């Protein structure tokens, strides 16, 4: 059951914009272009519905982008505590990515 899907999309866009800002700051042009491509996905009309499998792939891409951003943050961390905080987030996102990948695999068999 979904609640407030527009809010979920809005939060994802905000996260992508934060990552884009960071990519610009560190002058990572390849990552910046990747994030811009992901943001273009959100330009589709709000009334357009995606299949469950498409939504899973979008979630998978979103998690990968967050992981990429966290890896950059780990390398730029100024303290061990800061690095550990980012590494914990990476662990959580890796588990989420495995779960989404499992759902994608299951959906593709249907």
Rosetta constraint file for C-alpha pairs under 8 A:
AtomPair CA 4 CA 8 HARMONIC 6.73 0.50
AtomPair CA 5 CA 9 HARMONIC 6.35 0.50
AtomPair CA 6 CA 10 HARMONIC 6.05 0.50
AtomPair CA 6 CA 46 HARMONIC 7.91 0.50
AtomPair CA 7 CA 11 HARMONIC 6.15 0.50
AtomPair CA 8 CA 12 HARMONIC 6.29 0.50
AtomPair CA 9 CA 13 HARMONIC 6.16 0.50
AtomPair CA 9 CA 42 HARMONIC 7.66 0.50
AtomPair CA 10 CA 14 HARMONIC 6.19 0.50
AtomPair CA 11 CA 15 HARMONIC 6.21 0.50
AtomPair CA 12 CA 16 HARMONIC 6.18 0.50
AtomPair CA 12 CA 62 HARMONIC 7.66 0.50
AtomPair CA 13 CA 17 HARMONIC 6.08 0.50
AtomPair CA 13 CA 39 HARMONIC 6.82 0.50
AtomPair CA 13 CA 42 HARMONIC 7.41 0.50
AtomPair CA 14 CA 18 HARMONIC 6.20 0.50
AtomPair CA 15 CA 19 HARMONIC 6.25 0.50
AtomPair CA 16 CA 20 HARMONIC 6.00 0.50
AtomPair CA 16 CA 35 HARMONIC 6.60 0.50
AtomPair CA 16 CA 38 HARMONIC 7.90 0.50
AtomPair CA 16 CA 39 HARMONIC 6.95 0.50
AtomPair CA 16 CA 65 HARMONIC 7.89 0.50
AtomPair CA 17 CA 21 HARMONIC 6.09 0.50
AtomPair CA 18 CA 22 HARMONIC 6.34 0.50
AtomPair CA 19 CA 23 HARMONIC 6.09 0.50
AtomPair CA 19 CA 35 HARMONIC 7.55 0.50
AtomPair CA 19 CA 65 HARMONIC 7.95 0.50
AtomPair CA 19 CA 66 HARMONIC 7.51 0.50
AtomPair CA 19 CA 69 HARMONIC 6.20 0.50
AtomPair CA 20 CA 24 HARMONIC 6.17 0.50
AtomPair CA 20 CA 32 HARMONIC 5.76 0.50
AtomPair CA 20 CA 35 HARMONIC 6.11 0.50
AtomPair CA 20 CA 36 HARMONIC 7.48 0.50
AtomPair CA 21 CA 25 HARMONIC 6.25 0.50
AtomPair CA 22 CA 26 HARMONIC 6.31 0.50
AtomPair CA 22 CA 69 HARMONIC 7.87 0.50
AtomPair CA 23 CA 27 HARMONIC 5.89 0.50
AtomPair CA 23 CA 28 HARMONIC 5.23 0.50
AtomPair CA 23 CA 29 HARMONIC 7.24 0.50
AtomPair CA 23 CA 31 HARMONIC 6.37 0.50
AtomPair CA 23 CA 32 HARMONIC 5.46 0.50
AtomPair CA 23 CA 69 HARMONIC 7.95 0.50
AtomPair CA 24 CA 28 HARMONIC 6.32 0.50
AtomPair CA 24 CA 29 HARMONIC 7.30 0.50
AtomPair CA 24 CA 32 HARMONIC 6.57 0.50
AtomPair CA 28 CA 32 HARMONIC 6.14 0.50
AtomPair CA 29 CA 33 HARMONIC 6.19 0.50
AtomPair CA 30 CA 34 HARMONIC 6.34 0.50
AtomPair CA 31 CA 35 HARMONIC 6.22 0.50
AtomPair CA 32 CA 36 HARMONIC 6.20 0.50
AtomPair CA 33 CA 37 HARMONIC 6.23 0.50
AtomPair CA 34 CA 38 HARMONIC 6.40 0.50
AtomPair CA 35 CA 39 HARMONIC 6.19 0.50
AtomPair CA 35 CA 65 HARMONIC 7.41 0.50
AtomPair CA 36 CA 40 HARMONIC 6.33 0.50
AtomPair CA 37 CA 41 HARMONIC 6.92 0.50
AtomPair CA 38 CA 42 HARMONIC 7.33 0.50
AtomPair CA 38 CA 61 HARMONIC 7.98 0.50
AtomPair CA 39 CA 43 HARMONIC 7.08 0.50
AtomPair CA 40 CA 44 HARMONIC 7.71 0.50
AtomPair CA 44 CA 48 HARMONIC 6.95 0.50
AtomPair CA 50 CA 54 HARMONIC 5.82 0.50
AtomPair CA 50 CA 55 HARMONIC 6.15 0.50
AtomPair CA 51 CA 55 HARMONIC 6.30 0.50
AtomPair CA 52 CA 56 HARMONIC 6.23 0.50
AtomPair CA 53 CA 57 HARMONIC 6.30 0.50
AtomPair CA 53 CA 104 HARMONIC 6.31 0.50
AtomPair CA 53 CA 107 HARMONIC 6.31 0.50
AtomPair CA 53 CA 108 HARMONIC 7.60 0.50
AtomPair CA 54 CA 58 HARMONIC 6.16 0.50
AtomPair CA 55 CA 59 HARMONIC 6.13 0.50
AtomPair CA 56 CA 60 HARMONIC 6.09 0.50
AtomPair CA 56 CA 100 HARMONIC 6.42 0.50
AtomPair CA 56 CA 103 HARMONIC 7.49 0.50
AtomPair CA 56 CA 104 HARMONIC 6.31 0.50
AtomPair CA 57 CA 61 HARMONIC 6.15 0.50
AtomPair CA 57 CA 104 HARMONIC 7.25 0.50
AtomPair CA 58 CA 62 HARMONIC 6.08 0.50
AtomPair CA 59 CA 63 HARMONIC 6.16 0.50
AtomPair CA 59 CA 100 HARMONIC 7.46 0.50
AtomPair CA 60 CA 64 HARMONIC 6.27 0.50
AtomPair CA 60 CA 97 HARMONIC 6.16 0.50
AtomPair CA 60 CA 100 HARMONIC 6.32 0.50
AtomPair CA 60 CA 101 HARMONIC 7.19 0.50
AtomPair CA 61 CA 65 HARMONIC 6.22 0.50
AtomPair CA 62 CA 66 HARMONIC 6.28 0.50
AtomPair CA 63 CA 67 HARMONIC 6.13 0.50
AtomPair CA 63 CA 93 HARMONIC 6.45 0.50
AtomPair CA 63 CA 96 HARMONIC 7.73 0.50
AtomPair CA 63 CA 97 HARMONIC 6.42 0.50
AtomPair CA 64 CA 68 HARMONIC 6.17 0.50
AtomPair CA 64 CA 97 HARMONIC 7.72 0.50
AtomPair CA 65 CA 69 HARMONIC 6.25 0.50
AtomPair CA 66 CA 70 HARMONIC 6.18 0.50
AtomPair CA 66 CA 93 HARMONIC 7.92 0.50
AtomPair CA 67 CA 71 HARMONIC 6.13 0.50
AtomPair CA 67 CA 90 HARMONIC 6.10 0.50
AtomPair CA 67 CA 93 HARMONIC 6.87 0.50
AtomPair CA 67 CA 94 HARMONIC 7.89 0.50
AtomPair CA 68 CA 72 HARMONIC 6.43 0.50
AtomPair CA 69 CA 73 HARMONIC 6.26 0.50
AtomPair CA 70 CA 74 HARMONIC 6.06 0.50
AtomPair CA 70 CA 86 HARMONIC 6.14 0.50
AtomPair CA 70 CA 87 HARMONIC 7.81 0.50
AtomPair CA 70 CA 89 HARMONIC 7.71 0.50
AtomPair CA 70 CA 90 HARMONIC 6.72 0.50
AtomPair CA 71 CA 75 HARMONIC 6.41 0.50
AtomPair CA 71 CA 86 HARMONIC 7.89 0.50
AtomPair CA 71 CA 90 HARMONIC 7.88 0.50
AtomPair CA 72 CA 76 HARMONIC 6.28 0.50
AtomPair CA 73 CA 77 HARMONIC 5.86 0.50
AtomPair CA 73 CA 83 HARMONIC 7.85 0.50
AtomPair CA 73 CA 86 HARMONIC 7.10 0.50
AtomPair CA 74 CA 82 HARMONIC 7.80 0.50
AtomPair CA 74 CA 83 HARMONIC 5.21 0.50
AtomPair CA 74 CA 86 HARMONIC 6.03 0.50
AtomPair CA 74 CA 87 HARMONIC 7.13 0.50
AtomPair CA 75 CA 83 HARMONIC 7.95 0.50
AtomPair CA 77 CA 82 HARMONIC 5.91 0.50
AtomPair CA 77 CA 83 HARMONIC 5.48 0.50
AtomPair CA 78 CA 82 HARMONIC 6.81 0.50
AtomPair CA 78 CA 83 HARMONIC 7.61 0.50
AtomPair CA 79 CA 83 HARMONIC 6.26 0.50
AtomPair CA 80 CA 84 HARMONIC 6.11 0.50
AtomPair CA 81 CA 85 HARMONIC 6.23 0.50
AtomPair CA 82 CA 86 HARMONIC 6.46 0.50
AtomPair CA 83 CA 87 HARMONIC 6.13 0.50
AtomPair CA 84 CA 88 HARMONIC 6.12 0.50
AtomPair CA 85 CA 89 HARMONIC 6.52 0.50
AtomPair CA 86 CA 90 HARMONIC 6.27 0.50
AtomPair CA 87 CA 91 HARMONIC 6.31 0.50
AtomPair CA 88 CA 92 HARMONIC 6.45 0.50
AtomPair CA 89 CA 93 HARMONIC 6.20 0.50
AtomPair CA 90 CA 94 HARMONIC 6.02 0.50
AtomPair CA 91 CA 95 HARMONIC 6.40 0.50
AtomPair CA 92 CA 96 HARMONIC 6.37 0.50
AtomPair CA 93 CA 97 HARMONIC 6.03 0.50
AtomPair CA 94 CA 98 HARMONIC 6.26 0.50
AtomPair CA 95 CA 99 HARMONIC 6.35 0.50
AtomPair CA 96 CA 100 HARMONIC 6.19 0.50
AtomPair CA 97 CA 101 HARMONIC 6.01 0.50
AtomPair CA 98 CA 102 HARMONIC 6.16 0.50
AtomPair CA 99 CA 103 HARMONIC 6.35 0.50
AtomPair CA 100 CA 104 HARMONIC 6.15 0.50
AtomPair CA 101 CA 105 HARMONIC 6.15 0.50
AtomPair CA 102 CA 106 HARMONIC 6.20 0.50
AtomPair CA 103 CA 107 HARMONIC 5.99 0.50
AtomPair CA 104 CA 108 HARMONIC 6.10 0.50
AtomPair CA 105 CA 109 HARMONIC 6.60 0.50
AtomPair CA 106 CA 110 HARMONIC 6.92 0.50
